[in-house]
């Protein structure tokens, strides 16, 4: 059995860690492209069909709506509430009512710290959540851009 703590294996461990980081970075880039495409596709499909945007149908819609409810109830440290806080400016400009007095001061750091306490894959999950949030924002921004007063409903 190889003892990874022996000094002669330090170089091998560094190579493995470097390769793992490259794989994670590549996967994150592809996820960003995927979520961007999903948000764009959903927005275009809904607008072509003349449908109103139902926030539950968007990527991360459920978690964003739960976050909005949490914030309206004074809870600011749930995953959903922290995601809303991260994108509060974009969501407000897109027509959503964000209770600003309950937003976390550093939502990105708070969210990541919370995920680190709960999950082994905190980094990957954090990035997936942010990518979903970005797709959500892209979709409602596109809808708001075309008919802000008629398109968004929760």
C-alpha positions in Angstrom: 0.0 0.0 0.0 1.3 3.4 -0.9 1.4 6.0 1.8 0.5 9.3 0.2 2.1 11.2 3.1 5.6 10.0 2.1 7.6 12.9 0.6 8.4 11.2 -2.7 4.7 11.2 -3.5 4.2 14.9 -3.0 4.8 15.6 -6.7 2.2 13.0 -7.7 -0.3 14.5 -5.4 0.3 17.9 -6.8 -0.3 16.5 -10.4 -3.5 14.9 -9.3 -4.8 18.1 -7.6 -3.9 20.2 -10.6 -5.7 17.8 -13.0 -8.8 17.8 -10.7 -8.9 21.6 -10.7 -8.6 21.7 -14.5 -11.5 19.2 -14.8 -13.7 21.3 -12.4 -12.9 24.5 -14.3 -13.8 22.9 -17.6 -17.0 21.4 -16.3 -18.0 24.8 -14.8 -17.4 26.5 -18.2 -19.6 24.0 -19.9 -22.3 24.4 -17.3 -22.3 28.1 -17.7 -22.8 27.7 -21.4 -25.5 25.1 -20.8 -27.4 27.3 -18.4 -27.1 30.3 -20.6 -28.5 28.3 -23.5 -31.4 26.9 -21.4 -32.4 30.4 -20.2 -32.3 31.8 -23.7 -34.2 28.8 -25.1 -36.9 29.0 -22.5 -37.3 32.8 -22.9 -37.6 32.6 -26.7 -40.0 29.7 -26.5 -42.3 31.4 -24.1 -42.2 34.7 -26.0 -42.9 33.0 -29.3 -45.9 31.3 -27.8 -47.1 34.5 -26.2 -47.0 32.9 -22.8 -46.5 34.8 -19.6 -43.4 33.9 -17.8 -44.3 31.5 -15.0 -41.3 31.8 -12.6 -41.7 28.2 -11.4 -40.9 27.0 -14.9 -37.6 28.8 -15.1 -34.2 27.2 -14.0 -34.0 27.6 -10.3 -37.5 29.1 -10.2 -38.7 27.1 -7.2 -35.6 28.0 -5.1 -35.8 31.7 -6.1 -39.5 31.9 -5.2 -38.8 30.1 -1.9 -36.0 32.6 -1.3 -38.4 35.5 -2.0 -40.9 34.1 0.5 -38.1 33.6 3.0 -37.0 37.2 2.7 -40.6 38.5 3.0 -40.8 36.4 6.2 -37.5 37.9 7.5 -35.3 34.9 6.9 -32.1 35.9 5.1 -29.8 32.9 5.3 -31.6 30.2 3.4 -30.1 29.1 0.1 -33.0 30.7 -1.9 -32.8 34.0 0.1 -29.0 34.2 -0.4 -29.4 33.6 -4.2 -32.0 36.4 -4.3 -29.6 38.6 -2.4 -26.8 37.8 -4.9 -29.0 38.9 -7.8 -31.1 41.5 -6.1 -30.3 44.3 -8.5 -31.0 42.2 -11.6 -34.2 40.8 -10.1 -35.5 44.2 -9.0 -34.8 45.7 -12.4 -36.7 42.8 -14.0 -39.7 43.7 -11.9 -39.6 41.5 -8.8 -40.3 42.9 -5.4 -37.2 42.2 -3.3 -37.5 43.1 0.4 -34.1 44.9 0.7 -34.1 45.3 4.5 -33.5 41.5 4.9 -30.8 41.0 2.3 -27.5 39.4 3.6 -24.5 41.7 3.5 -22.2 39.2 1.8 -24.5 36.7 0.3 -21.9 35.0 -1.9 -19.6 34.3 1.1 -22.5 33.3 3.4 -23.9 30.9 0.8 -20.6 29.2 0.1 -19.8 28.9 3.9 -23.2 27.4 4.4 -22.7 24.9 1.6 -19.3 23.9 2.9 -20.9 23.1 6.3 -23.5 20.9 4.6 -21.9 19.3 1.5 -18.7 17.7 0.4 -19.2 19.1 -3.1 -19.8 22.6 -2.0 -17.7 24.2 -4.8 -19.5 22.4 -7.6 -22.9 22.9 -6.0 -22.3 26.6 -5.4 -21.3 27.1 -9.1 -24.3 25.1 -10.2 -26.6 27.3 -8.1 -25.0 30.5 -9.5 -25.4 29.2 -13.0 -29.0 28.4 -12.5 -29.5 31.8 -10.9 -27.9 33.4 -14.0 -30.2 31.5 -16.3 -33.2 32.5 -14.2 -32.2 36.2 -14.4 -31.5 36.0 -18.1 -35.0 34.5 -18.8 -36.9 37.1 -16.8 -34.8 40.0 -18.1 -35.5 38.9 -21.6 -39.2 38.7 -20.8 -39.3 42.0 -19.0 -37.4 43.7 -21.9 -40.3 42.9 -24.2 -43.3 43.5 -22.0 -42.4 44.4 -18.4 -45.9 45.0 -17.2 -47.5 41.9 -18.6 -45.0 39.1 -18.7 -43.8 38.3 -15.1 -46.0 36.6 -12.6 -45.1 34.5 -9.7 
